[in-house]
Amino acid sequence: MERTSKTAKLYLALIFIILYAPILYLIFYSFNSGGSMSNFESFTWEHYGAVFSDTRLIMILINTVIVALLSALLATIIGVFGSLGIVYMRNKSIRNSLLSLNNVLIVSPDVVIGASFLILFTMIGVKLGFASVLISHIAFSIPIVVLMVLPKLQEMNSSLIDAAADLGATKGEILRRVIIPFIKPGIFAGFFMALTYSLDDFAVTFFVTGNGFSTLSVEIYSMARAGITLTINALSGIIFIVTLLLVVGYYFISQRGKSPVGMGVRK
């Protein structure tokens, strides 16, 4: 048993090395004063300075953050009400069908989703740009939010709602004071997952962007096609650190959701 445990740990360590070694290699050379990743000459912040002195990159960064925040917020709102509708739906066959459709959207290839949105926007006459990117990001984020919120709703004891109703609470009060507080960890989880997916999405955005509007992932791809520079390393390093901070933030928020107060509610 102990031997199996050691083998599992070694395997897990190997997987993490394979996953993170290229990222750490990329970030390491973002501090290289030389112009390539073949020889590290000396430490410098030059490439990070180039990122922040490029006004076009700054505007693209702002675009990316705005799209991510708006899409995550709207997808969370829609996803929460969608989850409530699915859980409290009386017709089981329709409920299972909706859950299946939600899961299909999650596992569908990004290329298929991106091409579908491109065809849709072309047919209905929506100009490619900020609006098309935002709508697409909201659409592929909603199933993620539903997936995060549904388990919390299913964990909830229906007697809590019955007790609130017996005490004279309206449906709105039950939603605000009973359901939302209970599923708050799932809501935060869905928001952060949607935010992360939006920040690093490339395939869908590549299909639906246009009219001079771009996001960081698409811009990095365009820069890489023109030739690899260490500015790309610096930009990629910044994105990785921001994503890491989001994951850490989500972890601490989820831990707060498991506080003794939440334990007391279940009793």
Secondary structure as GFF3:
##gff-version 3
##sequence-region A 1 267
A	DSSP	alpha_helix	2	29	.	.	.	ID=ss1
A	DSSP	alpha_helix	46	53	.	.	.	ID=ss2
A	DSSP	alpha_helix	55	87	.	.	.	ID=ss3
A	DSSP	alpha_helix	92	107	.	.	.	ID=ss4
A	DSSP	alpha_helix	110	124	.	.	.	ID=ss5
A	DSSP	alpha_helix	130	155	.	.	.	ID=ss6
A	DSSP	alpha_helix	158	166	.	.	.	ID=ss7
A	DSSP	alpha_helix	171	174	.	.	.	ID=ss8
A	DSSP	pi_helix	175	179	.	.	.	ID=ss9
A	DSSP	alpha_helix	180	200	.	.	.	ID=ss10
A	DSSP	alpha_helix	203	208	.	.	.	ID=ss11
A	DSSP	alpha_helix	216	226	.	.	.	ID=ss12
A	DSSP	alpha_helix	230	257	.	.	.	ID=ss13
A	DSSP	alpha_helix	260	266	.	.	.	ID=ss14
###
